[in-house]
Amino acid sequence: MSDEDLRRSIEAVRNQIGQLKDGWPSERLYKIAVYVESIGKSWDALHAASSSLAKEGAADPGGPALQAESFRASAKNSLRFARINLDAALMEALDSVVKRPRSANKSDEQKKTLALKRVFDGSPEPDKSMLQQYCVSSDPLDKWLIAGPWGHDYLRKRAIDIGAYDIKLCKMLSCEETAAGRIILSYSDLSKALDALEECALRSSEAL
């Protein structure tokens, strides 16, 4: 991986965020961009430090390795916060299209999640089962849990393609063309772009 590869990976995430920010002015999206851009700044600082050592003829053989390790730690930390904010942006978008029922308390929510989990644990295709349950259920709490944070977290744990699920979900909710729908539909691609950026940052630092 080269310097150019890393910068392309950073730009790929920035471009995706930029396309979403116009219709959805969320602080979460802004923070993702900031954390991703900080990786580029850390990379520039690493190059500057390496060049300085080379010019000074520093004899410390462990210096470059320590600097590369510091960059990797910084990049991982930035990406961790970027993912936290991406998850939060998704939750904001989901909450705007599927409202959490105000009458439900934490106890209601816990009981319902356990009941739903038992149902979906027995299905070889939980994503299809969840969408079917969403359609037939008249319980607002059912719908919010299935379409919202709990449903997405459950599918991730079952190793189900969230992107494919969200396409069907947004079509069902008729929100594909809304700003919130675009956030939901972009979540999977953005997650993959952040994963690709992390891999690129790791490989780039190892190539120094």
Residue pairs with C-beta under 8 A, 6 or more apart in sequence:
1 200
1 203
1 204
1 207
2 204
2 207
3 43
3 47
3 204
5 200
5 203
5 204
6 39
6 40
6 43
6 197
6 200
6 201
6 204
7 40
9 193
9 196
9 197
9 200
9 201
10 36
10 37
10 39
10 40
10 197
12 193
12 196
12 197
13 32
13 33
13 36
13 82
13 190
13 193
13 194
13 197
14 33
14 36
14 37
16 186
16 189
16 190
16 193
17 29
17 32
17 33
17 36
17 190
18 33
19 186
20 29
20 179
20 182
20 183
20 186
21 29
21 30
21 33
23 179
23 182
24 89
24 93
24 179
24 180
24 182
24 183
26 89
26 92
26 183
28 85
28 86
28 88
28 89
28 92
29 85
29 89
31 81
31 82
31 85
32 82
32 85
32 86
32 89
32 190
35 78
35 79
35 81
35 82
35 85
36 78
36 79
36 82
36 194
36 197
38 74
38 78
39 74
39 75
39 78
39 79
39 197
39 201
42 71
42 74
42 75
42 78
43 71
43 201
43 204
46 67
46 68
46 70
46 71
46 205
46 208
49 67
50 64
50 67
50 208
53 60
53 63
53 64
64 208
67 208
68 205
68 206
68 208
69 205
71 201
71 205
72 201
72 202
72 205
75 198
75 201
75 202
75 205
76 198
79 194
79 197
79 198
79 201
82 194
83 191
83 194
86 187
86 190
86 191
86 194
89 183
89 187
90 152
90 183
90 184
90 187
91 148
91 149
92 180
92 183
93 179
93 180
93 181
93 183
93 184
94 147
94 148
94 149
94 152
94 180
94 184
95 148
96 180
97 147
97 173
97 175
97 178
97 180
97 181
97 184
98 143
98 144
98 147
98 148
98 173
99 140
99 144
100 144
100 148
101 140
101 141
101 144
104 112
104 140
104 141
104 144
108 141
109 141
109 145
112 139
112 141
112 142
112 145
113 145
113 150
116 133
116 142
116 145
116 146
116 150
117 154
119 129
119 133
120 126
120 129
120 130
120 154
120 158
123 129
126 154
126 155
126 158
126 160
127 155
127 160
127 161
127 164
127 165
127 168
130 146
130 151
130 154
130 155
130 165
131 146
131 165
131 168
131 169
131 172
133 142
133 146
134 142
134 143
134 146
134 147
134 169
134 172
135 172
137 143
137 146
145 151
147 169
147 173
152 162
152 165
155 162
155 165
156 162
161 188
162 187
162 188
162 191
163 185
163 187
163 188
163 189
166 184
166 185
166 187
166 188
167 185
169 184
170 176
170 181
170 184
170 185
173 181
175 181
175 184
176 182
176 185
